[in-house]
């Protein structure tokens, strides 16, 4: 069919299709991304339509002149029309086998106006082992036997945080998608939240009633479990909200196959929805359903509860199955039932989505973000028409609502493969400098001059965040600055900021985001804040610096101290003489400088001494490191050393560098290890 339209827009679906980034810190390093385009010209709007009879059977012989289409109540002239009949009841689907290579290559058939895209989403938190295993097997079998050549497939998972894990972006690579699903083993399940809160309540009652029982009931544990479950349920809603926004402007039929036990009704009652100003998670869930429908995403859900649980005759009102039922009703999909009862559920989806029509009509596209309602009718009697309820015009990032920008930021910060874009990745270290707040976690980020093309501008937001294990924001600071490459004289500049966190393990992130375009760069690292203990020395993660003049410290602090003052206060090095070294490779025989912070058992830290050694990870052989103290400072019960380390002449390979702080008077010592590769 001759193409009568042209579209020049960077769509989210296209942004999914990128090369896999390499690893950096605990986040991947992006390579070779494309810039977003602001000017959009769309000459044709495409709408996918299903038509069935009163019994739900597809009708596949309608003509273009039998369709009537309204956009915001205005009847439109249908200029493009395609009829797709991929799978109908009674058709036999055989395993997909490559056709024999012809002697002469036949001309390729024209690509369809729109393709089907299947998103397989595995809920790994609210899930049971048996049901998950069956769902995974069915998805793999479907990839092997039933996909059509033009279909695209993506693989996602939910592991409890506020971002979905994009295991495979939508494309036609069946083998890669299959490997992504196979890689989700039973060990990937993460029951971090109670699936069935009522069972926990019953256990509490039974334990309290039985005075002879060895089970010790802990007051408040049920409330804590319910609170964790509600937080994770809020994360689930947040993550799917991000997906809905990302797919809002992507074309084509989008089928989301959800394998989950669902969210328990108690989680969807009154409760917080992640600092978004919404105190009713049930309302947020309903709004999510509407957003998915507006993005032309039809959800087909499968209940993955264990069969042993189902036979207990627990009322459905006390199970999570009502939430997947609701999301399918609101998005035009279908609840396919319990995984044990519907092994052929994907064949049902294939039949329901295998016969459809594409209608195209000209529109005037504008960046106003407004929603347009769509209504499609057919003149043939006794037909039921199913089409997306409408579409959103795109809008500039600057016009995003506060909540939309927050979802966009969290997706960038937490996801290894953000749905919204492929951001630049910068190196970063998160360094605890004390065991308790305030400002006890210092973040230092290297900003390479040659990677600022996408994010530079007069208004760049710098968001520094610390997340706990449930992806709750523990502390955050934001500021705005002008970021231009010509401000950076050397190859890199550095950002410094400090956040607060109690003892524990956290994910720390710094996001640089252009306020006008939404293009971003992300830096991330894990950080462990140690807990102070009596009669114990604590050695904090050291900062390495190299002797190089002209380091630029960008002003991203939110108080009156600039980056240079923070660096001097925490690590006592002169930023005019040294710059931070965030890499993990050292040269044998070379020298490096380390700023090492430590705390003692009391106010007197004058007796603390620093030493270091190198340990081969291959052989375990230890090598002494010649160390010269360049400077030191005592502050309350903390001490900071600035030391020059002479790397010994050793064989190339991976090593551990141990920084050892000892107190000879008390007979105490402690160490911290950093891993390096000696070149």
N, C-alpha and C positions, 0 to 999 in steps of 0.2 A: 504494500500500500504506500502511495506517495505521501511523504511527510509534508504537512502544510503548516507546521509550526516550528518555532525556535524558542528554546528556553535557556537563558543565561543566568543561572543561580547556583550557588554552592549549597547543595542539599545535605542534610544530615546523613542520609543513606550513603551518599558518596564519601562522606568523611569517615564512615566505618571502614572503608576499604583502604587500609594502609599497611605498610610493611611493619612487621613486629619490631618494636623498639628494643634496644639493648638495655641492660640493667645498670642502674646508678643508685647509690645509697640503697633505700628500700623501695624506690620507685624506678620505673623504666625510663630510659633516655630516648627521647623522640628524635627522629632523623627526617629531614627533607619534607617538611609539611608545606601545604599550600595555604595561601592567605585567603581569608574570607572576602567575598565581593559584596559591596554595598548596593550597587545599582542592579536592579532586577527588572527584566523585561520578560513577561510571560504572555504569549499570544494565545494560549489554549489551556483551558482547564479540563482535566480528565477525571471522570467519575466512574467507579466500578459498581456494577449493579447485578444483583441476583434476582431472578424471577422464579417463583414456584407456583404450583397449583395449590388448592386448598388443603391437600394432604402432605404438602411439603416436598413434592417431587419437582426437580428442576425442569423448567421449560426452556428449551434451547433453540427454538426456531422463530423467534421474534425478529421482525424487520426494524430498520432504523425509524421508518415513518410511524411505527406503533408506539414509540416512546415520546413522552412529553416531560420536559425538564424545566424546573423553576429555580432561579437563583435570587434569594431575597424577594420572593413572590413575583419576580419578573420572568416571563417565559423566554427561554433562550433557544436559538437555532442550533441544532445539533449538526456539526460539520464533520465530525469524525465518528466512526462506528466500527467496532470489532466484536465478533461473536466467538467466544472461546468455549469449547466443549472438550474438557480434558478427561473427565471421569464421570460416568453416570451409573446408576444402580444396574447391576448385572454385568458390567464390564469386568473382565478378568485382567488383573494387573500382574505382570510377570517381572522377575528380577531384571534390573537394568543391566544390559550387557553392551559393550561397545560394538557398533556396527562394523562390518568388514570394510577395509579401506578400498574405496573405488579406484578404478584405473584412472579415471579423470575426475577431478574434483568438481562436484556439482555446485552450482551457485547456491549460496546460503540463503535460506528463506528470510524475508524481512523480519526484523525484531518486532515483538509485540509492543503496542503502545505502553502497556503497563504489565508488570510481572507480579506473580504471587511471591510473597516473602514470608517464610515460616520462622518465628522466633520461639525456640524451645527454652522455656524458663524453668529451671529446677530450683525449688525452694528447699534448701538444705538445713533449715532451722525448724520450721514447722512441718516435719516430715518423719515418716517411719521407714525403717530399713527395707522391709519387704516391699512396700508400695513403691518406694524410690527405685528399687532394683528392677521391678517390672516396668516402670515408666521408662527407665533408661534403655532397657532391652527393646521396648516397643519403638522408641525414637530411632535407635540404631537400625532396626529392621526396616523402618519406613525409609530411612536414607538409602538403604541398600536396594529397595524394591520399588518404591512408589513415587519418587520425585520425578517431575517432568523436566526436560532439558532447560526450559527457561526459568524454572523456579530458583529462588535464592533461599538460603537457610542461614540462620544465626543461632548461636548457643549462648545462653546467659545463665547465671546462677545468683541466688540470694544467700548470703552467708551471715546475715545479721546486721550489717552496717547500712549506712544511708546511701550506698551506691551499689548498683548491680555489677557483678563481675562479667565483663564481656569476654567470654572464652573463645568465641569465633564470630567475626563480623559478617554481615550478610553478603554472601557471594554464591557463586555456583560451584565452589570447591567441596564436593561431597566427601572426599576422603579426609580433608582437613576437619570438616565439621564432625565427622564420625569419630576421629581421634580425640577431638575436644570433649565429646560426650563420654567416650570410653575412659578418659582421664579422670572423670568425676567418680572416684571410688567410694565405697561405703565409709572409708575413713574421712571423707570430705564432709559427712554430715556433722552438723554443729548444734547439738541440742542445748544451746546456751539459755533458752527460755523454756519454761514449762509449757508443754503442748496442751495439756488438759488440766487447768487449774482446779477443777472440782475434785480430781483424784487426790491432789495435794491436800485439799481441805478435808477430805474423808480420812486420809492418813493421819492428819493432825488430831481429828476427833477420836479415832480409834486408839491412838497412842496415849492421849490424855485419859481416856476411860480405863485403860488397862494399867493399873498401878504396878503389876508384877512384870510388865514388859521391860526388856532391856533397852527398848527404843526410847531415847530421850527427846521429848518434844521441846523445840526451841521457840519461845514466843517471838512472834514477828517474822518467822521465816516464810510463812505463807504470804504475808504482805510484801516481803522483799521479792519473793518469786513472782508474784503478780506484777510488781512494779517493773521487774526486768522484762517480763513478757509484754507489758504495755509499751515499754521503750522500744523493744525489737519490732513489735507490731507497727509502731510509728515509723520506724526505719523502713519497714516494708512499703508502707504507703508513700513515704518520701522517695524511695528508690524508683518505684513505678511512676510517680509523678514526674521524675526526671526523664524517664523513658518516654512518657507521653509528650512532654514538651520537645524532646529531641526529634520525635517522629512526626511532629505537627506538620512540617512542611515537606516531608518525604513522600514521594508519589507511590502509587500502587496499593494493592491489596495486602494488608499486614495481618497475619494470623498469629496470635500469641497463644502457644500451647503451654498452659500452666500446670505443673505437677506440684501439688501442695495439699497439706491437711487443712489449710485455711486458717484464718485468724479466729480465735475463740471469741464468742460473743462478749465475754467479760472485758476483752481488750478493746472492743469497739464501743464500749459505753463511755461515760464521762472520764476524761483524762487528758493529759498534755499531748500536744502534737508538735514536739520539737521546736519550741520557742517561736512558733510561727503565728502566735496570737490566736490559735484555734484550740479551744478547750474541749472540743468534742471530736474524738478520733473517728467515730462513726460518720459524722458529717464530712470529715476530710476524706474518708474512704469513698463516700458517694460522689463527692466532687472529682476524685480521681477517676472513677468510672466514666463520668461525663467527659473528662479530658481525653481519655483513651478513645472514646467513641468519636469525639471531634477530630482526633488524629487518624481516623479510619483504621483503628486497631480493633479487630474482633477477637475476644478472648474465648478460648475453648479450654475449660478446666477439667482436671481429672483428680479425684480424691485419692490420696496416697496413704490413707490410714490402714493400719494393719488389720487383717481379717479377724484376728483374735479380739481386737477392740470392738469391731462392729457387732460381733455376736453377743456382746454384753447387753444389747438392747438399750443403750444409753440414748435418751431422747435427742433428736437432732438439734433442739434448742440449746443443748449443753455441749455441742460439738462445733468445730470450726467450719463444717461443710457449708454453712449458710453463706459465708463470705464468698467462696468461689461460685456458688449459685448466683449471688447478686451481681458479681462483676460480669458474668456471661450474659445475664438478662439485660444489663444496662448497655453493653457494647455490641449487641447483636450476634453474639456467639452462642455457645450452647454448653451447658453442664453435661459432661459425658458420663458421669457416674463414678462408681468406685473402681479402682484399677483392677481389682480381682474379678469384677463382673464384666468389664468391657475390654478384653484384650485386643479387640479390633477397633479401638477408639480412633486411631489415626486414619483408618480406612473410612470411617464415618466423616471425619473432617474433610478428607480428600473428595468424597462424594459431594458434600455440601458446598465446597468451594471450587469444585472442578468444572462447573458450568457457569459462565458469567459473561457479561457484556461490558464493553468500554464505550462510554459516551464522551465526546469532546465538544467543547463550545468555546468561542473566543471571549476573553474577558480583558478588562483593563486592570492590570496589577498595580498595587500601590503599597508602600511601606507604612501602613496605618495600623496593622495588627488587629483589624476588625474581623469579627466572625460573620460569615455568610451562611445562611441556611440553604440547604438543598432539598428539593422535593422532586421525586421522579414518579411518574405514573405511566401506565400502558393502556392503550385503547382496547386491548383484547379483554373480554370479560373473564371473571373467576381467576384472576392472577393476583398474587401477592408480591410486592416489590420491596426489596431490601437494598438500601443504599446508605452511604454515610450521611449523617445528619447535617453536615456542613463542613466548612473549612475556615482556617484562619489566614488572612493576609499576613505575609511576613511583616516584621517591624524591626527597626534598628535596636541594637542592644541597649542603647541609651534610654529607650522607651520601655524597657522591661520594668515590671512592677518590683517592689522591694522583695517579695517572696520569690519571684522568678529569678532575680539576681542571686538570692541566697541559695536556691537550689542549684543554680549554675555554678556557684562558688564551691559548694560542698561536693558536687560531682567532680569538679576539677581537682579538689584537694584529696579526695579519698580514693578515687578510682584509678587503677593502673592504666586503664584504657577508657578515658572519659567518653561519654556518649556524645557530648556536644561538640568536641573538636579534638585535635591531636596537638596538645600544647607543647611548647619547648620545655626541656628539662634542664635544670641547673643543679650544680653540686651544692650540698649543704651539710653542715654538722649541727647537731643539737647537743649542747654541752651543759650538764648540770653543774652549778657552781656553789650550791648549798643544798642541804637536805630538806629545807622547808621554805615556803614563800616569805616575802615577795620577791619577784624577779629572779628566781633561782634557776631558770632554764634560759641560757643564752643561745640564740640562733644566729649563725653566720652563713651567708649565702654568697656564692661567687656568681657574678653577673657577667658573662662573656660579652664582649663588645660586638663580636661577629654574629650574635644570635638575637639581636634586638629588633630586627627588621619588622616583625609582626606586631610587637607590643609597644614599641617606642611611641612617644607622643607627649604633649604638654600635660596630659592628665592620666596618670597611671596609679591605680590603687595598689597598695601593698597591704595584703592581709596576712597576718601571722596567727596561726592557730595551733592549739594542742588538743588532741582528741584522746578519750579513754578507750577501753576495750569495746564499749558499746557505741563508739563513734559519737559520743556526746562531746560537745565543745566544753573543755575544762577552762580554757582561757583564750582570749583572742585580743588582738590589737590591730587597728587599721589606720592607715594614713594615706595621703595622696602626695604625689610628687611629679615633677617633670622628668622624663627619662629620655635622653637623647644620646646617641652614640658619640657625638662630638664632645660630650662632657667627659668621656672616659679617655684619658691620655694613653694608658697602657692597654694591654689586651683584655683586662678584666677589671671590674670594680667589685666592691663588697657591700652587702647590706648587713646591718646588725640590729637585733631587737632582743628584748628579754620578756619572757612570760613566766607565769607562776603555776606550779603544780606540786601537790603533795607527793610523798614517796609512792612510787609505783612505776608501771611501764606505760608509755604513751607513744602516739604517733604525732609528730610535729610537722607542720607544713608552712611554707611561705608561698603565697600566690601573688604574682604580679599580673594585673589585669588592666588592659586599656579600657577606660571608662566609656569611650565612644564606640569601639568596635567589639568589645568582649573578648578579643584575642588575649591569650594568657601564656604565662610561663609558670612552671610549678617546680618547687624544690621540696624534698622531703627526707626525713630520717626518723628512725626510732630513737627513743631516749628512755633511760632508766634513771629515776631519781632515787638514790639510795636512802634508806632509813637510818637515822643516827641511832647508835647503840652505845651503852655504857662500856668503858674500857675497850674502845675500838677505834682504830684509825681508819678514816675513809679517804680513798684516793679517787678524785673525780676524773672523768675522761679528759685527757690532755688535748691542748690545741697545738698543732705544729705550725710553725711559721718559717718562711724562707727569707733570707736577707735580700731584699729587692726594694729599691727606692721608688717612690711615685705611686704607691697604692692609693686608689681612690675609694673613700668610704662614703657611700650614698646616704643621705639623711632620711632614714625611715623610722627613727625613734618617735614615739608619741609624746614624750615629755621634753623638758628643756635640754636634756643631754643629747649631744649628737653621737654619731657612731664612733668617732675617735675617742670620745670620753668614755664610752662604755667599754671599748676594747682596752683602754689603758687601765680602767678601774678593775676589770675582771681578770686580765691576763698580763698586765704590766709590761707590754711590749710597745715600742714606739712605732706607730703606723707609718711614719715617714721613712722609717728604715726597713721595716719588715712588712710582709704581707702574709695572710693566712694561707696555709697549704692544706687543701682538702682532699688530696689524692691519697692513694694507697700504694704507691710505688716509690722505692728509694734506691739509690745507687750505692753499691759497695765502695767503701773508701771515702764517701762524701760526708758532709756534715749537714745537720738539720737542727733547728732550734725548737724546743718544746716549752710551752707554758703549762705547768702542772699545779693544780690546786689540790689541797688536801685539808682535812680537819683532824684535830686531835681529840683526846679524851677530856680535856679541860681547857681553861683559858690560856694556859701556858703551852705554846706550841714552839717555843724557841729550840727545843731539843730535837725536832723532827729533821731528818736528813733524807735526801733523795739519791737513789742509784737506779741503774737500768741495765738490762741484759737482753740479748737476742737469742731466741730459741728456734731451732729448725723444726718446722712442722713435719718434715719427712723423717728425720732421724732422732729428734729430741735433743740433739747436742746443743749445749748452751755456750754463748760467746759473751764475754764481758764487753760493755760499751764504755769507752772513755767519756767522762761527763765533766763539764766545766760549768759551775754556777755563774751566770752573768749578772743576775739580780735576784732579789727575794724580798718579800714583804709579808708582814704579819698583820692580821686584821681580826680582832676578837679571838675566836678559837680556830681560825683558818690561817693557812700559810700558802703563799704562791711562790713557786720557783720558776725562773726563766733560765733554762739550761741549754748549753750547746752539746749535742751528741755527735760523737765521731763513729760513723757506721763502720764496723770492722770489715776487712777483706774476707768475704765468705762466698761460697758457691751461690749461684743464682737459684731462686726458688721462693716458696712461701715461708714466712717466718712470723713468729709472735714476738712483739716487743713488750717486755714487762717493765713497767714503771713502779719502783718499790720505794715506799716511804716507811722509815723505821724510827723508833724511839728507843735508843739504847738504855736510857735511864729506867724505863718501865718494862723493857724487854718485849716490846710490841712491834709488829710490822704488818703492812698491808700492801697489796699490789693491784694494779689494773693492767689488763692486756689489750693491746691493739694489734691487729693483723696487717701485715705489709707483704709486698712482693719485692725481693731484692733483685735488681737488674744486673 
